[in-house]
Every structure is written in C-alpha cells, then in structure tokens.
Amino acid sequence: MSICESLVQTIEAHARSDDFTKVLRLRLEIGCFGGVEIEALRFGFDVVTRGTCAEGAELDILSLPGKAWCFGCDTGFDTDSRVSDCPVCGSGRIRVTGGDELRIKDMEVI
C-alpha cells in the first residue's frame, strides 16, 4: 500500500503543478528485481486512488528486464537472475546494474 500511496502523492503533486484534474492512464515501469507483486499493486492502486484525480485510471505495467555487467569481458547483458553467468564468456563475476526500477513512465491526463 505504501507504494500506491507514494504514487498518489506524486500524481497529486503533478496535478497541482501541471494543472490537470483527471488521470486517465498511468504507465509504470517496474524492474524484475523491484520486489513488487503486480496484482497486489493493482489492487492497492484501485483502493488508494478512490477520491483522487487518479480514481478509475487505467494502470499499465511495463516490465523491465534485469541488467548486469561482466567483470570478465566488460559486457552488459539482460538477466532474470542476480547470480547468473555471463552469456558471452561464462564468467560468474557479474554486477547487477538495473532491474530494480519503479517509476512513472507517463500519464494520460485531462
């Protein structure tokens, strides 16, 4: 619920500064390592947005892959595991560099 409440606070701040009254669609980017349960987020969003400018807004979730970088061959790659081997050289010495994002990509507003 706290994620949903933060989203509503951000949306309402933008509504005041950008002078809109209604959110029709909200698109979120969520990384595979973000630890977000999508169905719980959808349910919480519906509950928390009641009585706000985002009430009834369509919630689109864009899933982002994990990103990693290999120390062995200096290559970046997509991954769905924090402990995968490099697909280029097979090294297990990698650093996860992305996939924990949770951000508003855009909103359709009136």
N, C-alpha and C positions, 0 to 999 in steps of 0.2 A: 504493500500500500504506500510505503514512503516514496517509492519511485514514482508512482502515479501522482502523489501529492506534489512532488517536486516538478513533475511535468506541468501540472495545472498552474502552479505558481509561475513557472516560466512563460506559459501561454498567456496568462493574465497580465503579466508584466509587458509582454509584447503587444497585447491588445491595447493597453493604455498608451504605450509609446508610439505604436504604428496606427492607432485609431481604427481598429476594426471591432466588430461586435459579435461575430459568429465564426467559429471554426467548422468548416465542412469536412475537411480531411486533414489528418495528421500522419506524416510518414516518419517512422523511426528507423534508424539504423542500429542494429544490435549485433555485436560480435559473438561468435560461437563460444568464446570464453567469458562472456559477460555475466554468466550465472543468473540469467533471467529466465524464469519459467513463463513462456509466452502466453499460455492460456490463463495463468494467474494474473498476468499483466493486463490482458484484455478484460477480464472480469473486474479487476480493480479500477481500470480506467473508466468503465461504464459506471461504477459506483461513485467514484471520486469526482467525476465531471458533472454530476447532477447539479443543476442550478448554476452552472458556469457557462461561459461563452463556448466551451467545448462540448457541452451536452449534445449527445447524438452524433458527434463527429465520427466519421469512418476512420478506423485505426489501421494503417497499413504498416506491416513489419517487413523490413528489408534485412535479411540475414547476411552478415558479413563473415567471410572465412577468417580463420586464424592466419597470421603471418609469422614467419620465422626467418632467421638469418643463420647461415652456417659459418662457423669459425674456420672450418677446414678448407672450403673452396670459395669463400666470400660470395655466396649465392643466396638470394632471397627466394622464398617459396611459400605457397599456401599450405596450411596444415590444419588438421582437425584434432591434433593431439599436442600437448605441451612437451611430450617426450618422444617425438618421432625422430627418425634418422633422416638425414639429407637425401632427397631423391636423386641428386646429381652425383655425390661422391660416397654416400653411405655413412658419413660421419654422424655420430650421436652427439657431437658438440655443437648444439644449436642454442640460439637465444630467441625466445618468442618476442616479436616486435609489434604485434597487433592482434586484434580479435576480442579485446575487452571493451570495445566502444559501446556506448549507449547515448545516442544523440538524436536530436530532432533534425531530420534532413530538410523538410519543408512543411509548410502548411498551406492549405487552400482556405482562404478566408473571405468574408464579405463584411 
